[in-house]
Structure formats: structure tokens, C-alpha cells
């Protein structure tokens, strides 16, 4: 027996009823349901994006502290004489750096082993990435904001700090170094001296 039967004119083939063909009303109703599901999901995604953008704004997840990117070098905190490692009272270290196409300033900093080290960075131009190899120190450096991340170096050595956020044609060559040394090789806590590798 053929799977199809001839129509009234003998030239139109139609499937016989009851062989897996759904009525048109059921197909339309099912398609409408799926269309509403898709529209609802897309609406929820759009709402999350809008609410997040309006309420939280664009800022680094580690710190919400603003700075004028056009005046980074004129600011007190990121002036050239204040860049590098400062040893705070209690032995903690604070490292201040600037990311710019295509280098970090300073290019190399010295930090104490075993003490908490806080990196404070900003960008003078575009978004840069900041990652200290072999550690969990990792953040984005966004123009107009001060990024802050803290970590501890458990052993002496030289750690590479590449920019891991594409920042232009020279991005591949943008990197700096952190040298972790024993605490006795660092200045006394509270000293105004800022330590960079070139001074060691």
C-alpha cells in the first residue's frame, strides 16, 4: 500500500490521516509557545545587562577609586617620585605603578618576601592587564580608576608581569618584573624611599 493517496483530481498526493502528521493548529500553538520562551529569555538577559550597567557601572572589581587619566603623572600618588615600592609601618609594602602603551612604569620593582604587598595601579591611556606570573595577583587596569590587588610572595625570585589585555600593536612586548627579596634588603618601614630594581 502506498504511503500517499491521490487527491480528488488524481494528481495531488496527500499523506493519509494518522501517520505522524500533526494538525496545523497544534504546530502553530507550539511554535508560539517557543517564540514566547525565546523572547522571555532574551528580555531577561537584556534586563540583567541594563540593570547591571546602570547600577554598578564600569569599574575594576577590586577597587572603586577614580583618577583623571589625563593627569595621572601630575597626581600626588602617581607622581614619578612616588612610583615603586614603599615599605609601610608594620612591614607591609605598597607598590605604585602606571600602565601605558607599551610599558609599566617603573619597569621593575622590588618587594619583600613574606610580607603583604599591595599593588596600586592606574592607566594613562587604554585598558591594560596586570598579572604576576606564578601568583594569584591578577587585575585589570582601567583608565580613570585605581586598581588595587594584594598578595604575598612566599619565596625570593624574579616574577614576570605581562600585560594580558590587548592594548595595541606593541602589546606583545609590554611586561615588567617584580623581584622578591629578603625583608632585610628593603628600606626601613616608613621610609620615604621608593624602591625600584635599578636602585638595588
Backbone bond lengths (Angstrom), bond angles and torsions (degrees), N, CA, C in turn:
res aa  C-N    CA-C-N  psi(-1)  N-CA   C-N-CA  omega(-1)  CA-C   N-CA-C  phi
1 X - - - 1.466 - - 1.509 108.88 -
2 X 1.313 116.78 136.24 1.471 121.34 -178.20 1.518 109.87 -72.05
3 X 1.376 114.09 150.11 1.470 118.87 178.03 1.512 111.17 -73.97
4 X 1.318 118.52 -16.28 1.453 122.02 -178.17 1.530 109.61 -125.14
5 X 1.305 115.57 151.25 1.468 120.56 176.84 1.508 109.52 -115.46
6 X 1.290 116.22 152.53 1.461 121.04 -179.79 1.514 109.67 -74.11
7 X 1.328 114.75 146.90 1.454 119.92 176.34 1.511 110.27 -78.57
8 X 1.351 115.46 -171.78 1.454 120.81 -177.21 1.518 111.76 -62.22
9 X 1.327 117.55 -35.95 1.453 120.93 -178.15 1.509 112.29 -83.74
10 X 1.313 118.53 -6.30 1.439 121.93 179.59 1.513 114.78 82.09
11 X 1.361 117.85 -4.16 1.466 119.95 -177.60 1.520 112.92 -118.15
12 X 1.302 119.86 -1.50 1.463 123.04 -178.89 1.520 109.38 -110.70
13 X 1.325 115.43 122.30 1.463 119.05 -179.36 1.517 110.13 -93.91
14 X 1.290 117.71 131.87 1.458 122.95 178.39 1.523 108.31 -130.27
15 X 1.363 117.11 140.81 1.460 118.14 177.71 1.516 110.56 -68.47
16 X 1.291 116.89 144.86 1.469 118.81 177.27 1.516 110.20 -67.77
17 X 1.310 118.86 150.50 1.468 121.07 -179.81 1.527 111.79 -64.14
18 X 1.367 114.34 148.17 1.449 119.81 173.35 1.509 115.35 81.20
19 X 1.309 119.72 20.31 1.459 121.15 178.71 1.533 111.38 -117.33
20 X 1.325 118.68 50.24 1.459 123.58 174.45 1.512 115.16 86.34
21 X 1.288 119.95 2.44 1.463 122.82 178.39 1.526 107.45 -91.85
22 X 1.350 116.21 123.24 1.456 120.93 -178.67 1.525 110.52 -86.73
23 X 1.304 116.07 148.77 1.463 118.69 176.61 1.527 110.24 -63.24
24 X 1.319 115.42 149.07 1.468 121.05 -177.10 1.524 111.91 -59.16
25 X 1.314 118.18 -38.79 1.471 120.52 -178.80 1.524 111.63 -60.90
26 X 1.330 116.82 -39.21 1.463 121.32 -179.79 1.530 110.74 -67.52
27 X 1.330 117.31 -41.50 1.469 121.47 178.63 1.521 110.18 -62.42
28 X 1.328 116.85 -45.96 1.471 121.31 -179.68 1.516 110.36 -62.85
29 X 1.328 117.20 -43.43 1.464 121.42 -179.74 1.538 110.94 -62.73
30 X 1.342 117.55 -42.75 1.463 121.92 178.80 1.529 111.22 -64.99
31 X 1.312 116.91 -44.32 1.473 120.58 179.03 1.524 111.42 -62.48
32 X 1.349 115.86 -38.18 1.476 118.78 177.78 1.533 111.19 -64.22
33 X 1.322 116.71 -40.98 1.466 120.37 179.03 1.528 110.52 -61.01
34 X 1.336 116.28 -47.92 1.466 119.35 179.07 1.523 111.83 -63.74
35 X 1.317 117.97 -36.75 1.467 120.98 177.51 1.529 109.85 -61.66
36 X 1.347 117.19 -41.76 1.468 119.73 178.40 1.527 111.51 -66.58
37 X 1.333 117.20 -37.67 1.465 120.21 177.29 1.526 110.09 -62.13
38 X 1.330 117.10 -47.38 1.471 120.99 -179.66 1.523 110.86 -62.67
39 X 1.323 117.76 -45.59 1.470 121.37 179.61 1.531 110.22 -62.23
40 X 1.339 117.57 -40.26 1.469 120.74 179.60 1.527 111.62 -64.21
41 X 1.349 116.52 -43.36 1.462 120.27 179.18 1.525 110.50 -64.17
42 X 1.322 117.54 -45.69 1.469 120.61 178.30 1.529 111.18 -62.00
43 X 1.348 116.15 -38.86 1.471 119.44 177.37 1.521 111.88 -63.67
44 X 1.347 116.83 -41.27 1.467 120.53 178.74 1.525 110.86 -64.42
45 X 1.336 118.05 -42.44 1.472 121.36 178.13 1.520 110.40 -61.79
46 X 1.339 116.65 -45.46 1.474 120.25 179.46 1.527 110.73 -62.07
47 X 1.336 116.66 -40.46 1.472 119.93 179.83 1.521 111.32 -63.84
48 X 1.332 117.13 -41.98 1.469 120.53 178.38 1.525 110.48 -61.60
49 X 1.334 117.25 -43.51 1.468 120.95 179.69 1.517 110.96 -62.79
50 X 1.323 117.04 -45.91 1.473 120.77 -178.24 1.528 110.90 -65.35
51 X 1.337 117.21 -47.36 1.470 120.43 -178.69 1.525 110.91 -63.64
52 X 1.334 116.62 -44.74 1.465 119.77 179.41 1.520 110.96 -61.97
53 X 1.332 116.98 -44.69 1.462 120.41 179.98 1.520 112.57 -64.46
54 X 1.342 116.63 -39.64 1.466 120.15 -177.59 1.523 112.55 -75.52
55 X 1.338 116.59 -39.66 1.463 120.11 -174.72 1.519 112.17 -83.06
56 X 1.325 117.13 -45.68 1.455 120.13 -173.21 1.518 113.79 -95.70
57 X 1.318 118.69 -25.73 1.456 120.82 -179.57 1.522 111.72 67.92
58 X 1.344 115.63 178.42 1.464 120.98 178.57 1.515 108.54 -95.13
59 X 1.298 116.91 116.97 1.456 121.05 176.50 1.516 108.81 -159.99
60 X 1.315 116.31 157.18 1.462 118.41 177.36 1.524 110.52 -62.65
61 X 1.321 118.15 142.61 1.453 119.45 -177.92 1.522 113.67 -68.87
62 X 1.341 117.65 -16.51 1.450 119.72 -174.41 1.525 113.53 -85.74
63 X 1.325 117.54 -26.88 1.458 119.96 -170.47 1.517 109.11 -160.84
64 X 1.341 117.43 141.17 1.454 120.45 176.46 1.522 107.44 -119.61
65 X 1.306 115.09 85.22 1.454 122.32 -177.90 1.521 106.93 -138.87
66 X 1.317 117.32 122.29 1.462 119.88 -172.51 1.525 112.68 -96.53
67 X 1.343 114.03 157.72 1.462 122.17 177.73 1.521 107.07 -154.93
68 X 1.324 117.59 145.72 1.457 121.34 178.18 1.525 108.70 -75.98
69 X 1.350 118.66 114.16 1.467 119.55 -176.50 1.528 113.54 -64.61
70 X 1.321 116.67 -22.32 1.469 119.57 178.92 1.526 112.04 -76.97
71 X 1.337 116.54 -14.86 1.470 120.22 -176.55 1.527 111.93 -123.95
72 X 1.323 116.17 26.84 1.470 120.07 -177.91 1.517 111.39 -56.07
73 X 1.334 116.72 -49.05 1.472 120.41 -175.78 1.529 112.81 -72.04
74 X 1.317 117.51 -17.90 1.467 120.35 176.67 1.528 112.53 -90.24
75 X 1.337 116.48 -9.43 1.464 118.92 -179.73 1.524 109.49 -72.37
76 X 1.311 115.44 153.28 1.466 119.87 -177.92 1.540 111.37 -65.31
77 X 1.326 115.96 -44.79 1.462 118.99 -175.93 1.523 112.53 -67.69
78 X 1.334 117.40 -38.58 1.464 120.04 -174.59 1.528 112.94 -107.65
79 X 1.315 116.44 24.60 1.467 119.12 172.83 1.526 107.81 -68.49
80 X 1.327 117.30 155.92 1.468 120.88 -174.28 1.523 112.85 -56.39
81 X 1.330 117.16 -37.13 1.468 119.92 -177.62 1.530 112.54 -71.55
82 X 1.339 117.42 -15.39 1.465 120.56 -177.42 1.537 112.28 -103.14
83 X 1.327 117.34 0.09 1.468 119.80 179.93 1.524 110.40 -81.37
84 X 1.323 116.23 148.78 1.463 120.87 -177.30 1.514 109.81 114.58
85 X 1.330 116.27 -159.80 1.466 122.16 -175.29 1.514 111.27 -100.87
86 X 1.327 116.11 128.05 1.459 122.43 173.79 1.527 107.89 -112.13
87 X 1.330 117.32 134.09 1.466 121.44 176.69 1.521 107.67 -94.41
88 X 1.316 115.27 116.22 1.467 121.30 -176.93 1.528 109.92 -85.10
89 X 1.337 117.07 162.22 1.466 119.43 173.19 1.534 109.70 -56.34
90 X 1.309 116.94 136.15 1.460 121.13 -176.27 1.514 112.73 96.58
91 X 1.328 116.73 -6.58 1.455 120.11 176.03 1.509 116.31 92.66
92 X 1.337 117.98 -6.33 1.464 120.02 176.56 1.525 109.66 -66.56
93 X 1.327 115.89 153.25 1.467 120.53 178.35 1.523 110.18 -117.07
94 X 1.314 116.14 141.30 1.461 122.03 174.29 1.522 108.03 -122.06
95 X 1.321 115.97 123.57 1.460 121.69 179.79 1.518 108.39 -109.02
96 X 1.323 116.47 125.72 1.466 121.11 177.86 1.523 108.66 -112.18
97 X 1.346 115.59 128.57 1.458 121.42 -177.70 1.524 110.16 -141.05
98 X 1.325 115.41 158.27 1.460 122.16 175.75 1.526 107.93 -121.61
99 X 1.329 116.68 133.10 1.448 121.66 172.77 1.515 109.34 -96.72
100 X 1.304 116.86 132.77 1.465 121.44 178.18 1.522 108.45 -149.08
101 X 1.305 117.10 156.26 1.459 119.21 177.52 1.521 108.98 -66.17
102 X 1.303 121.55 117.66 1.445 131.66 -0.64 1.513 108.07 -127.58
103 X 1.328 117.07 60.70 1.461 120.83 -179.77 1.517 110.05 -158.16
104 X 1.335 114.15 162.87 1.461 120.81 169.13 1.518 106.70 -101.44
105 X 1.323 116.32 143.89 1.461 121.35 177.28 1.520 107.75 -120.25
106 X 1.347 117.61 118.80 1.462 128.29 -1.80 1.529 111.85 -76.01
107 X 1.317 115.55 164.19 1.456 122.15 -177.82 1.528 113.04 -74.60
108 X 1.315 116.48 -20.65 1.463 120.31 -178.03 1.526 108.61 -149.72
109 X 1.332 116.20 133.82 1.467 120.57 177.67 1.519 109.16 -127.79
110 X 1.334 115.72 154.64 1.463 122.41 178.58 1.519 108.47 -111.88
111 X 1.341 116.48 134.55 1.463 121.35 -179.08 1.529 109.32 -132.01
112 X 1.342 117.02 155.90 1.471 119.59 179.46 1.526 112.13 -82.48
113 X 1.304 115.85 143.47 1.464 121.66 174.94 1.529 109.08 -74.85
114 X 1.325 116.92 139.28 1.460 121.91 173.01 1.513 115.78 83.89
115 X 1.328 118.94 -5.38 1.470 121.77 179.52 1.527 109.72 -109.52
116 X 1.326 118.02 149.04 1.467 119.40 176.40 1.533 110.09 -62.43
117 X 1.332 115.78 133.37 1.468 121.76 179.37 1.527 107.89 -120.45
118 X 1.325 116.06 121.55 1.459 121.21 178.09 1.520 109.25 -104.03
119 X 1.311 116.76 121.74 1.462 122.18 175.46 1.519 108.49 -95.32
120 X 1.330 115.70 127.33 1.464 121.84 175.14 1.527 106.68 -119.57
121 X 1.310 115.21 119.72 1.458 120.18 -174.26 1.519 110.92 -132.46
122 X 1.326 115.16 154.13 1.456 121.05 170.86 1.514 108.01 -145.04
123 X 1.319 115.49 168.64 1.463 120.88 -178.98 1.522 109.90 -117.22
124 X 1.326 115.16 141.73 1.454 120.71 178.04 1.526 111.91 -94.16
125 X 1.345 117.91 -6.57 1.460 117.53 -175.63 1.533 113.82 -144.03
126 X 1.335 118.65 -73.03 1.465 121.48 -175.27 1.527 109.85 -123.37
127 X 1.326 117.23 179.00 1.465 121.33 178.40 1.530 109.17 -71.67
128 X 1.327 115.41 131.65 1.463 122.06 175.78 1.529 108.54 -123.33
129 X 1.319 115.84 159.68 1.457 120.88 173.60 1.519 108.84 -105.63
130 X 1.315 116.21 151.28 1.461 121.04 -179.67 1.520 107.84 -133.27
131 X 1.320 116.17 117.33 1.455 121.97 -177.09 1.521 108.69 -140.91
132 X 1.331 117.03 127.01 1.461 121.00 175.34 1.522 107.09 -99.57
133 X 1.337 115.90 112.64 1.462 121.27 -175.40 1.521 112.84 -58.01
134 X 1.318 116.63 138.94 1.458 121.84 178.44 1.511 114.39 80.16
135 X 1.345 117.72 7.00 1.470 122.01 178.80 1.530 108.43 -132.65
136 X 1.330 115.81 177.92 1.464 119.55 174.79 1.527 111.35 -99.18
137 X 1.322 117.67 19.59 1.470 122.10 178.89 1.522 107.76 -84.13
138 X 1.333 115.79 114.13 1.452 121.04 -172.55 1.525 108.79 -159.65
139 X 1.330 117.87 125.42 1.454 120.37 177.40 1.522 109.30 -157.17
140 X 1.311 115.30 170.18 1.460 120.84 174.05 1.521 108.27 -103.66
141 X 1.328 115.97 144.39 1.463 122.10 -179.30 1.524 106.79 -111.53
142 X 1.333 115.67 106.18 1.460 122.44 -172.66 1.529 109.98 -105.37
143 X 1.339 118.19 131.51 1.468 119.66 177.60 1.530 110.80 -56.42
144 X 1.322 115.96 137.24 1.466 120.34 179.82 1.511 114.06 92.27
145 X 1.339 117.50 -6.42 1.462 121.57 -179.95 1.519 110.67 -131.96
146 X 1.334 115.14 155.92 1.459 121.44 173.55 1.520 106.88 -103.52
147 X 1.337 116.17 117.34 1.463 120.87 177.12 1.522 108.59 -86.85
148 X 1.313 116.53 141.90 1.464 120.09 179.96 1.518 109.34 -137.24
149 X 1.322 115.70 131.59 1.462 121.04 178.18 1.522 108.14 -147.21
150 X 1.337 116.67 141.65 1.465 121.50 -175.81 1.529 110.41 -121.87
151 X 1.323 115.52 140.72 1.456 121.09 177.39 1.523 109.92 -153.70
152 X 1.311 116.23 175.01 1.466 121.97 179.08 1.523 108.90 -130.22
153 X 1.317 116.35 135.10 1.461 121.65 177.63 1.528 107.89 -95.31
154 X 1.322 115.98 118.95 1.464 120.13 -174.02 1.525 113.26 -85.24
155 X 1.324 117.81 -17.92 1.472 119.47 -179.37 1.524 110.18 -145.11
156 X 1.337 116.37 151.96 1.467 119.98 178.94 1.531 110.90 -64.76
157 X 1.308 114.83 155.40 1.464 119.45 177.68 1.508 111.27 154.07
158 X 1.325 114.67 177.31 1.466 121.59 177.66 1.521 108.11 -107.95
159 X 1.300 115.83 125.91 1.463 122.65 -177.73 1.528 108.97 -114.00
160 X 1.318 115.97 134.23 1.463 120.58 179.22 1.520 110.06 -85.68
161 X 1.341 115.41 140.24 1.458 121.31 177.85 1.529 108.92 -120.32
162 X 1.324 118.86 88.40 1.466 119.46 177.70 1.527 111.64 -83.36
163 X 1.307 115.68 154.04 1.468 120.38 168.74 1.527 105.53 -80.74
164 X 1.316 117.84 121.49 1.461 120.27 -177.52 1.530 112.59 -108.42
165 X 1.321 116.83 18.13 1.466 121.69 175.46 1.523 106.93 -121.79
166 X 1.334 117.45 121.96 1.469 120.37 -175.75 1.529 109.81 -55.74
167 X 1.338 116.04 124.94 1.469 120.34 -174.86 1.531 112.70 -127.49
168 X 1.317 117.17 9.96 1.460 119.73 178.20 1.517 111.22 137.39
169 X 1.328 115.33 -173.40 1.466 120.93 -173.81 1.524 113.46 -61.71
170 X 1.324 118.50 -30.99 1.461 121.19 -179.13 1.513 114.25 -92.34
171 X 1.324 116.69 12.40 1.476 121.36 -175.30 1.534 112.99 -55.25
172 X 1.326 116.91 -41.34 1.470 120.32 -174.72 1.527 112.72 -60.75
173 X 1.321 117.53 -25.05 1.462 120.15 -178.96 1.516 114.01 -98.29
174 X 1.330 117.33 6.89 1.468 120.27 -176.77 1.518 110.74 -88.98
175 X 1.312 116.22 108.26 1.465 121.57 178.49 1.520 109.24 -157.96
176 X 1.316 115.90 160.55 1.470 122.31 176.08 1.523 107.26 -139.52
177 X 1.326 116.03 -176.01 1.464 120.54 -178.77 1.521 111.39 -133.52
178 X 1.329 114.28 148.86 1.464 121.87 169.84 1.516 106.36 -118.30
179 X 1.321 116.29 128.77 1.463 120.50 175.54 1.519 108.31 -109.66
180 X 1.320 115.81 116.32 1.465 121.02 178.20 1.523 108.49 -92.42
181 X 1.329 115.73 124.53 1.469 121.28 -176.45 1.527 109.31 -128.40
182 X 1.336 117.97 162.30 1.468 120.09 175.93 1.530 111.19 -57.39
183 X 1.333 118.08 145.62 1.467 121.88 -176.43 1.527 113.91 -55.81
184 X 1.333 118.49 -31.73 1.464 119.88 -177.87 1.536 112.17 -67.58
185 X 1.310 117.59 -14.80 1.457 120.45 177.64 1.522 113.06 -87.79
186 X 1.318 116.21 -1.80 1.469 121.65 179.42 1.519 110.10 -95.63
187 X 1.354 118.29 160.32 1.469 120.79 176.42 1.523 111.25 -63.36
188 X 1.307 115.70 165.23 1.463 120.72 177.76 1.525 110.03 -64.47
189 X 1.348 117.40 146.18 1.465 119.88 178.20 1.521 111.58 -56.20
190 X 1.341 116.34 139.72 1.458 121.69 179.70 1.508 113.71 83.65
191 X 1.314 118.46 -0.55 1.461 121.57 179.80 1.521 110.25 -66.80
192 X 1.332 117.21 147.54 1.463 121.16 177.54 1.532 110.82 -79.86
193 X 1.319 116.97 -9.01 1.456 120.59 -179.11 1.525 110.69 -67.97
194 X 1.336 115.55 136.92 1.454 121.87 175.20 1.520 108.00 -107.52
195 X 1.332 116.81 127.28 1.468 120.58 -171.86 1.525 110.42 -97.07
196 X 1.333 114.06 129.82 1.466 121.17 171.46 1.514 106.14 -130.43
197 X 1.306 117.49 161.89 1.470 120.63 -177.20 1.509 111.76 -60.61
198 X 1.310 118.17 -33.51 1.455 120.91 -176.10 1.512 112.13 -65.37
199 X 1.348 117.38 -21.44 1.449 119.90 -177.33 1.522 112.35 -90.89
200 X 1.349 116.50 -6.35 1.474 118.74 -176.57 1.506 111.34 -80.96
